[in-house]
Amino acid sequence: MLSELSSPIIAIATPPGRGAVGVVRLSGAHLRVYAEQLTQKKLQPRNAHLVSIKDDHEQVIDQVLAVYFEAPNSYTGEDVLELQGHGGVVVLHMLVERCLQLAHATHDKGLALLPNLRRAQPGEFTQRAYLNHKLDLAQAEAVADLIDANTQAAVRSANRSLEGQFSKQIKHLQTQVTHLRMQIEACLDFPEEDIDFIEQLQVHSQLQALVKQNQTLLMQAEQGRLLRDGLKIVIAGQPNAGKSSLLNALAGTDVAIVTAVPGTTRDVMSQSIHIDGIPLHVLDTAGLRDQAMADEVEQIGMQRAWDHIADADMVLILDDLSRQTETTYAVQQLMLDEKIQQHAGQHTRIIRVSNKTDVARWDASNTQNTWGISAKTGQGLDALRQEIWRQAGGDSSLMEGVFTARSRHIDALTHFSTHVSQAIKLLDQTQPLLDVVAEECRLAQQELSKITGSFTADDLLGEIFSRFCIGK
């Protein structure tokens, strides 16, 4: 993609399918002459012109509103032409074909108007906006996040990032690190007095302040990643403990088959739900029991359950209260609990849930960190939802100021903190090596630059923008 960024591009910018309005977008250098030839009209920048686009036989393809944006005052920073026509699949493709045909056709002196015009690749319009400094990389990613947002909270957080709130905080940290590096590197020119200079400049306390600021930023970024990606929650337990009933209760609809026959669920059933704006991907898995007691199909289902437990963000371990007096069941439940803890990831949150409080005695005072519910009647479900929300990181004090974030942002902020903390440890030594301290600060600054894109490899850009929709 990066090797063809000088070519003008064209794409349908509205979703496929029928609609009242469809948009064809072009971007590139020096589009005015071509645009006026296409529309047969003198176009005033940023004004809508009603024109008819005709084929090479002078037959009207569509009547459209043509809007011309002159560089650099456009989304991409280049000349941009938008044709807002009727939203039919065929007519939009005919408009694109006509644009390409006219661009490559020879005119005066045997030259084509726009010989390099080509179809845009996914995300290429936004990539050009980034490369032309209309957006930084975090803002560009927020464009895709805004399009993909499936909750109101996610929309608000994506808009905050698009407006530059996340980038502003990153740049504030960068400025502080830059100033700190200047101080440290200046001390390197006076080796006999460097320690005194470091103490006078309070470099140690400045580094500690950076760590503290980053911790707050990291919490907000984690919240933003949660709003964007959601949380993977696995419901696990012995056969017939009520896992499918719990999935149905959380989803508010019958998405899973529920019977009294153990082993009814033999494969993974998934449903996406929202709790106070946080998207949750809840998985109902096959009942877990002794492999020797299960047939081949059930064994495959159980193996898939263990695979999902291994990479889950949260596991709900379900216990059947109506069988708590059965010795064999109770022993199996303890063994299952231990095995789940062993299989779960290091950062997996585990919530223990006792089901069927409607038919069995439940004494919450004697059971710590366990939630009693009835998936059948709904008793205790609100409290369980709140616990899931709390453990998912649903901090209402952070939610209003949160911005959308991605895993790569979390990684960069984490690495930033690691480098700054290492610099602090080096300063704590009896004879600190200031050149190494300066290098740790440089690496910390480089991690921040990865977020906004001032330091980003071309292959990462290709990966990021390839996930965008075509036309954006």
Disulfide bonds with the S-S distance in Angstrom:
none
